Amino acid sequence: MPQKNVIITGATGNLGKVVTQKFLQAGYTVIATTSPRSANSAQVENLSYYQVDLTDESESKSFVEKVIATHGQIHAALLLAGGFTPGKLEKTSGDDVNRMFALNFKTALHVAQPVWAHMKQQQEGNIILIGAKPALNGNDAKNAVAYSLSKSLIFKLAEILNAEGNQHNLTANVIVPGTIDTPDNRSAMPKADFSKWISPDAMTEEMLHICSDTDYARENPVIRMFE
Ligand SMILES: NC(=O)c1ccc[n+]([C@@H]2O[C@H](COP(=O)([O-])OP(=O)(O)OC[C@H]3O[C@@H](n4cnc5c(N)ncnc54)[C@H](OP(=O)(O)O)[C@@H]3O)[C@@H](O)[C@H]2O)c1
């Protein structure tokens, strides 16, 4: 495979750690982000970490500009940074909504904007976003209102990107997992049936397939359910 560069946000997270290792093994050069509070900044071959607060628009834009200056082309961006908070409507404050909006939507938007502009110039690229099932279904959303509202915008963002993507050989895909089988989820829900959960390995295989097969990436890009 010719050398390809991929940005992975949330690379220190439960999903991001697995995705980062598998993209490295597949031969990608990985440009990983961590939040400013993370201590993980080790640089190893084909993997560099950048500390960026992705809720900050200008910091995110500078990060993408630095990546382009350092690495040349960005072939793919996997926008995994995000988080969860539970809460029914009556317990959801404006601050909760703002916090989830920043964490789940702005962190994606702030990277997608400059990366998409770069990809349009290159006429090549994939952006992968992570949705959430409750964002598609009011019955599931009612117990995690701020989270679901913030994730629902991810689908609209992908629709907007794809509306012009075809003309430029670009795709934006949203992978929609159920509960991901992570150490954090196992300790939070020790009595759950883990066999029903989504494996980060399987999600990563899906991302690798999307990034290597344009026709596959264009099939039903906005909602790729993973159950
Ligand atoms: N876990 C699930 O069951 C599940 C289900 C559906 C969807 N998802 C979605 O899947 C994605 C990954 O989930 P996960 O379980 O791997 O999450 P996670 O373990 O909580 O990891 C979150 C990642 O986001 C990064 N991050 C947080 N705030 C940031 C900021 N302001 N700037 C830059 N980076 C920031 C964190 O960096 P630090 O490590 O540096 O703090 C971390 O790498 C998320 O979008 C999540 O909403 C998860």
The ligand as a MOL file (V3000), in Angstrom:
LIG
                    3D

  0  0  0     0  0            999 V3000
M  V30 BEGIN CTAB
M  V30 COUNTS 48 52 0 0 0
M  V30 BEGIN ATOM
M  V30 1 N -18.1280 3.5620 24.4870 0
M  V30 2 C -19.3020 3.2880 23.9100 0
M  V30 3 O -19.9960 2.3250 24.2600 0
M  V30 4 C -19.7910 4.1590 22.7870 0
M  V30 5 C -21.0400 3.9000 22.2000 0
M  V30 6 C -21.4680 4.6950 21.1400 0
M  V30 7 C -20.6490 5.7150 20.6680 0
M  V30 8 N -19.4430 5.9390 21.2790 0 CHG=1
M  V30 9 C -18.6020 7.0180 20.7670 0
M  V30 10 O -17.3910 6.4480 20.3190 0
M  V30 11 C -16.3390 7.3800 20.4820 0
M  V30 12 C -15.2060 6.7500 21.2800 0
M  V30 13 O -15.7110 6.3030 22.5370 0
M  V30 14 P -14.7310 5.8360 23.6910 0
M  V30 15 O -15.5000 4.9250 24.5750 0
M  V30 16 O -13.4300 5.3750 23.1170 0 CHG=-1
M  V30 17 O -14.4890 7.2150 24.4660 0
M  V30 18 P -13.3980 7.5370 25.5850 0
M  V30 19 O -12.6950 6.3130 26.0330 0
M  V30 20 O -14.0740 8.3740 26.6170 0
M  V30 21 O -12.3280 8.4450 24.8140 0
M  V30 22 C -12.6230 9.7750 24.4870 0
M  V30 23 C -11.4470 10.3640 23.7420 0
M  V30 24 O -11.7750 11.7340 23.4120 0
M  V30 25 C -10.6870 12.5590 23.7930 0
M  V30 26 N -11.1390 13.9110 24.1400 0
M  V30 27 C -12.0670 14.2520 25.0660 0
M  V30 28 N -12.1970 15.6050 25.1270 0
M  V30 29 C -11.3200 16.1050 24.2160 0
M  V30 30 C -10.9750 17.4180 23.8110 0
M  V30 31 N -11.5670 18.5110 24.3390 0
M  V30 32 N -10.0210 17.5840 22.8720 0
M  V30 33 C -9.4000 16.5020 22.3300 0
M  V30 34 N -9.7100 15.2420 22.6500 0
M  V30 35 C -10.6490 15.0290 23.5930 0
M  V30 36 C -10.0790 11.8680 25.0130 0
M  V30 37 O -8.7450 12.3340 25.1600 0
M  V30 38 P -7.9580 12.1220 26.5780 0
M  V30 39 O -7.7330 10.6460 26.7130 0
M  V30 40 O -6.6940 12.8620 26.3550 0
M  V30 41 O -8.8470 12.6990 27.6470 0
M  V30 42 C -10.1570 10.4060 24.5770 0
M  V30 43 O -9.0580 10.0960 23.7260 0
M  V30 44 C -16.9490 8.6130 21.1420 0
M  V30 45 O -17.2890 9.5500 20.1520 0
M  V30 46 C -18.2050 8.0550 21.7930 0
M  V30 47 O -19.2190 9.0250 21.9800 0
M  V30 48 C -19.0030 5.1930 22.3200 0
M  V30 END ATOM
M  V30 BEGIN BOND
M  V30 1 1 1 2
M  V30 2 2 2 3
M  V30 3 1 2 4
M  V30 4 1 4 5
M  V30 5 2 4 48
M  V30 6 2 5 6
M  V30 7 1 6 7
M  V30 8 2 7 8
M  V30 9 1 8 9
M  V30 10 1 8 48
M  V30 11 1 9 10
M  V30 12 1 9 46
M  V30 13 1 10 11
M  V30 14 1 11 12
M  V30 15 1 11 44
M  V30 16 1 12 13
M  V30 17 1 13 14
M  V30 18 2 14 15
M  V30 19 1 14 16
M  V30 20 1 14 17
M  V30 21 1 17 18
M  V30 22 2 18 19
M  V30 23 1 18 20
M  V30 24 1 18 21
M  V30 25 1 21 22
M  V30 26 1 22 23
M  V30 27 1 23 24
M  V30 28 1 23 42
M  V30 29 1 24 25
M  V30 30 1 25 26
M  V30 31 1 25 36
M  V30 32 1 26 27
M  V30 33 1 26 35
M  V30 34 2 27 28
M  V30 35 1 28 29
M  V30 36 1 29 30
M  V30 37 2 29 35
M  V30 38 1 30 31
M  V30 39 2 30 32
M  V30 40 1 32 33
M  V30 41 2 33 34
M  V30 42 1 34 35
M  V30 43 1 36 37
M  V30 44 1 36 42
M  V30 45 1 37 38
M  V30 46 2 38 39
M  V30 47 1 38 40
M  V30 48 1 38 41
M  V30 49 1 42 43
M  V30 50 1 44 45
M  V30 51 1 44 46
M  V30 52 1 46 47
M  V30 END BOND
M  V30 END CTAB
M  END
